[in-house]
Amino acid sequence: MSVEIGVICTLLGALLGYLGFRRNENKDIKEDAKSNAHLSTTLAYISKGVDDIRLDIKAQDRRTTDIDSRLIRVEESSKSAHKRIDTLEKEGV
């Protein structure tokens, strides 16, 4: 009788151990899925931020190019004005 009780307890313990393992395995799968979803969302957010930064840099580059061309025109105009002023000074006006 005690052998039968021991075998029954062993089988019951093995069954409970297996069920606990399966339950924890399902929890692990759910946690992994939740973690992967969070990482995917975060990655998408970072990707959108990088795209926004890239667009801002392109716009800034266009503004810098525009300012460069305007500065060149101002420098040319300034040179021309200085030449006219120098000519007027030489004429004694």
C-alpha positions in Angstrom: 0.0 0.0 0.0 2.8 2.5 0.8 4.4 1.7 -2.5 1.2 2.5 -4.3 0.9 5.8 -2.4 4.5 6.6 -3.3 3.9 5.9 -7.0 0.7 7.9 -7.0 2.4 10.9 -5.3 5.3 10.7 -7.8 3.0 10.6 -10.8 0.9 13.4 -9.3 4.0 15.5 -8.7 5.2 14.9 -12.2 1.8 15.9 -13.6 1.7 19.1 -11.5 5.3 19.9 -12.5 4.4 19.5 -16.2 1.3 21.6 -15.9 3.3 24.3 -14.1 5.9 24.2 -16.9 3.2 24.6 -19.6 1.6 27.5 -17.7 4.9 29.3 -17.4 5.8 28.6 -21.0 2.6 30.3 -22.1 3.4 33.3 -19.8 6.8 33.5 -21.4 5.4 33.5 -24.9 2.9 36.3 -23.9 5.7 38.4 -22.3 7.9 37.9 -25.4 5.1 38.9 -27.7 4.4 42.0 -25.5 8.1 42.9 -25.5 8.3 42.5 -29.3 5.3 44.7 -29.8 6.8 47.4 -27.6 10.1 47.2 -29.4 8.3 47.4 -32.8 6.4 50.5 -31.7 9.5 52.1 -30.3 11.4 51.4 -33.5 8.6 52.9 -35.6 8.6 56.0 -33.4 12.4 56.4 -33.8 12.2 55.8 -37.5 9.6 58.5 -37.9 11.8 60.9 -35.8 14.7 60.2 -38.1 12.6 60.9 -41.2 11.5 64.2 -39.6 15.1 65.2 -38.9 16.1 64.3 -42.4 13.4 66.6 -43.8 14.4 69.4 -41.4 18.0 69.1 -42.6 17.0 69.3 -46.2 14.9 72.4 -45.6 17.8 73.9 -43.6 20.1 73.1 -46.5 17.8 74.9 -48.9 17.7 77.9 -46.7 21.5 78.0 -46.4 21.8 77.8 -50.2 19.4 80.7 -50.6 21.3 82.7 -48.0 24.6 82.0 -49.8 23.3 83.2 -53.1 21.8 86.3 -51.5 25.1 87.0 -49.7 27.0 86.7 -53.0 24.7 89.3 -54.6 25.2 91.6 -51.7 29.0 91.3 -51.8 29.0 92.0 -55.6 26.7 95.0 -55.0 29.0 96.2 -52.2 32.1 95.9 -54.5 30.3 97.9 -57.2 29.3 100.6 -54.7 32.9 100.8 -53.4 34.2 101.2 -56.9 31.7 104.0 -57.6 32.7 105.7 -54.3 36.4 105.4 -55.1 35.7 107.0 -58.5 33.8 109.8 -56.9 36.6 110.4 -54.4 39.2 110.5 -57.2 37.1 113.1 -59.1 36.9 115.2 -56.0 33.2 115.4 -55.6 
